[in-house]
Amino acid sequence: TVHEFENSLNQLGISNEVIIYPNVDHAFANPSGARYAPEESQDAWQKTLEFLNSNLK
């Protein structure tokens, strides 16, 4: 599970940030899907861009 993965990273001392959106299911960022969650999708995309901009320069 994602919680086990996060725990493993923490035990190894690897910096990480896991964000879980409550009440949102798999494929929530697919605008053509039945599970689309626009607010969470926008937030996840913004966080992804911030991470990439900070770490790929």
PyMOL commands that set and color helices and strands:
alter all, ss='L'
color gray80, all
select helices_A, chain A and resi 2-11+38-55
alter helices_A, ss='H'
color red, helices_A
deselect
rebuild
show_as cartoon
